[in-house]
Amino acid sequence: MDFEISPTQVKALQKSGETFTLLDVREAWEFEASRIEGAKHIPMGDIPARAHQELDPDDYIVVLCHHGVRSLTVTNWLRQQGYEKVQSMRGGIDGWARTVDPKVPLY
């Protein structure tokens, strides 16, 4: 499985009805400013303390942040912890807003 997935591929997953966890690792103020409906919010700094309690290692997880840097870091960390089906959304919520849903605010 590739480490990254494009926003348009994530949208296609949603449309297909595939079950996956959309994990938003941005800070609380960023999540309040702009979000994708249905995303689970765990700030990047909280991932080590909360991941094993709140995320299922067998689930397919797509991680997103603002531009895709933090989400790639979290994707790498989760894979090291045994989460095999984890991908980072390339371009983050900024890429989502620009290519998939222009109603999502840019910041």
N, C-alpha and C positions, 0 to 999 in steps of 0.2 A: 504494500500500500504506500502510495506517495505520501510525503510529509505535508504537502500542500494541496488544497482544493480551491478552485475559483469560486467567487460569489455566484456566478451563473450555474455552476455545478451544484452548489448548495441549494439554490432555488429549485433546480430540477429534482433534487432529493425530496424537498418539501412537497412538490407537486405530485411526485410518484407515491407519496404516502409512506416512504421508508421511515422506519423508526430510528431516530438518532437524538443525541443530546447536543444542543447548541450551547456551548459554554462560553460566556462572556467574561473575560479576565481583566477588564478595564476597572478603573477606580469608580467609586460610588457616584461621584459628580459627573463622570463621563456617561455612566449608565443612565443617570437621570436626564442628561442632555439629549441622548440619542440612543435608541435601542431597537433590536429586532424582536418582534412579538414572540413570546414563548422561550426566549433565551434564559438559561440558568446563570445567575450572576455569582461568581466567586472571584474577588480581586486577586491578581497574580500573587501578591504577597501572602495571601491566605491559603493558596493552593496546597503547600506542604502540610499544613495543619488540618485542612478540611477534605482533601481529595479522597482519602481512604474511607471517610465516613459518608460522603455525599455522592460519590461517583462509583458506578459499577464498572469494574475492569473488563467485563464482557460486553459492555455497551459500545456502540459506535459513537464516538465523540468528535464534534467539530468545534475547534477552539477559535474564538475571534477576539480581536482587540481593536485599536484605532487604525493602524496601518499594516499590521501583520508581523511585527517584530516580537512583541511580548507573547503573542499566541504561538509563534514558532518555538520560543523558549519553553513555554509550558508544554507544548506537544512533545518536545524532546524529553523533558523531565518525566511526563506521564509514561512515555514509552519505556524509559529506563526503570520505571516502577512496575512494569508488567502490563500496562494498558496497551494492547497491541493495535486496536482499531481507533487510532486518534489521528486527526489531520488538522492543520492550521488553515484557516480561510485567508488566502492570499489577498493582500490589500485591506484587510480588516473591514470595519463598518464603513470606512470612507469608500472603499471599493464597492461595497454593497450599495451605498447610496448613489454612487456614480453610475453603476452598471445595471442594478436590479430594481431598486425602489427609490426613486427621487424624492419621495415624501419623507424619507428618513433624513433628519437634519444633519448637515455637515457642521463640523466645529474645528 
